[in-house]
Amino acid sequence: MARWGYRGAGAIVGLATCLFPLTRACAEPAYVPLVRDYVEQRIRQMVETPLVLNAIAEQNAKFGDVSEMDMRVLDETYRSEVIQDQLHMVKLLLDKTVSHYLKEKQDASQGAIVEFFVTDSHGLNVGQSTVTADYWQGDEEKYLKTFANGSREIFIDRAERNESTQMLETQASFVVMDAQDKPIGVATVTIAIDAL
């Protein structure tokens, strides 16, 4: 009977821990509120401009019925160009007016913005401030945790130390809405936390 009492008490404590987790275990990392505020106060207004919204809408119309296979082929082509330093697709993207705009915003951020890009409704890059690692974001958390699941929340990824700059960086992504409050794409910004 006494042995069962210990097991029962252990089960109750375990259940209580699951139902009412300790605050410390659930607390978000210290950088998350900083990044969220920066995105809400600075980045969102940069994205919600006619230039960006029109560029996304135009690409959505162009790629309206693109298949996943086609997106994967485009992504593979883009990646191979980056690896081989033959940047045909990349140059076409970087030459877009929306990419110049995002680059200007990155340059004016005093080192806070490391990378800035927007995608269409499929997760294909529409404009980008720098050469990104890939062209299709539709299979990554930045898209899956925002556009794909209909979330209006800002998804802030785990922070990592950039080996070349030694800066602590994270990516923040959110769904881009058009003037009719319809989701049309995703904006992603890589932020140097130390520069905030």
N, C-alpha and C positions, 0 to 999 in steps of 0.2 A: 504494500500500500504506500509506504513512504517513497519507494523508488518511483512509482507512478506519479506521485506528487511532484518530484523533481522534473520528471519528463513533461508533465502537464504544465508546470511553471515555465519550463524552457520553451515549450511550444507557444505559450501565451506571449512570452517576451519576444520570440521570433516573429509571431503574427503582428504584434504591436509595432515592431520595427519596420515591417513591410508596409503596414497601413499608415503609420505616423513616422516617416523617416526623420532622422536627426537633421536639423537645419544645416549643419556644417556639410553633411554628405550631399545635400541637394543644392547648396549655394553655387551659383555660377562663377566662373573665373572672374577676377577683378577687371580684366580688359573688356569683357563683354558689354557692360553698361557704357563704357567709354566709346566703344566702336558703334554701338547702337545709336547713341546720341549723335555721333559724327555723321552717320548715315542719314538719320532723320533730319538733322539741321543743315547739312551741306550737300550730301550726295543726291538725295531724292529730288531736290529742286533743280539740280543739274540735269537729271534724267527727264524730268517732266517738262520738257520744252518741245515746241513744235518740230524743231529739227530732228530730235531723237525719235519722237513718236511717229513722225512721218516716215523716217528711214525704216523703222520696224514694221510699220503698216505696209510699206511698199514690198519689203521682203516677204512678209506673210502672204501677200497677194501672189508674188512670184513663185513661192514654194508651197502653195496651199495644199497640194496633194502629193508632196514628195514622199517616197517610201522610206522605210527605215534602212533598207539595203542601199538606196541612193545616198542617204545621209552618211552611212558608214563608208561608202566609197569616197565621198567628198572629204570626210575626215581623214581617211587613210592617205589620200592624195596630199592634203594639207600637211599632215605629219611628215610624210616622206620628203616633201619640199623643204621643211624646216631642218630635218636631219641632214639632207644633202646640200643645204644652203642654196637651193634653187627656188627662190621665193616668188613665183608667179602669182599664186592665189593670195599669198600674204600681201604682196605689193598692191594688188587690186583692192584688198580690204583697207589697207593703210592709206590709200589714196582717196578714199571716200570722204566726203565733207563731214559726216558724222564722226569718223575716226579722227580727223583733224581737231574737231571740237573736243572730243574726249582727251586727246593728247594735250590740248591747251589747258584743260582743267587739271590734268595730272601735273603739268609743269608749274601751274600756279598754286599747287597745294603745299608748297614748302616741304616736300619730301614725304608727306603723309600718304599720298596715293602712289602706289608702286605700279599698279596695272588697273585698267578700267575698260570694261567691255559690256556690250549689250547684245542680247540674242533675240531671235524671233520666237514664235510660239513653239517651234520644234526644238529649240536649243541651239540653233545654228548661229554663229556669230554674224552680227549685222555691222557693227563697228567696234574698233578696238584701238587703244592708245599705244600698244606695243605688240610685238610678236607673241602670240599666245602659244601654249604647248599643243593645243588642238583646236579644231574648228567646230566640232559638235560637242555641246555640253549636256545633251539630253540624257546621257547615261550616268551623270554625276550628281552628287548630293545637292550641289548648288541649284540644279534644275528640279531634281526629284523631290526635294524638301520644300520647294516654293511653288513653281508653276504646276508641276505634275500632280500635286495633292491639293491644289487650290488654296494654299496658305497665303495670308496677307502679312504674315510675320517675316521679319528679317532673319534669315538663316546666317548665323555666324559660325564659321568653321573653327576647328582647333588651331590654336596659334602654334607656329613653328619658327625656329631660328633660320634665317636665310644664310646659307653657308658663305656666300660671296660677300654679303654686306654686314653680316652678324647682327642684323636688325630682326626683332621679333615681329612677325607678320601674321595676319589672318585674312581670310576672304569673307566678305559679307555680300549676300545676294538677296534680292527681293523682286517680286513680280512688278512689272511695269504695266500700268493701267492707261487706257486711252481716255479721251474726253468723255466717253459714255460709260466710264468706269468698268470697262471690259478688259480682262487680262490679255495682253498681246505679246509679252516677252519677259525676259529677265535681265536685270542689271547686276553686274558683279564688279566689285572693287576689291583689290588687294590693298590692305592698309598696313603701313608701318606703325605699329602700336607705339613704339618709342618716340615717334614724331608727333603724336597727338598732344 
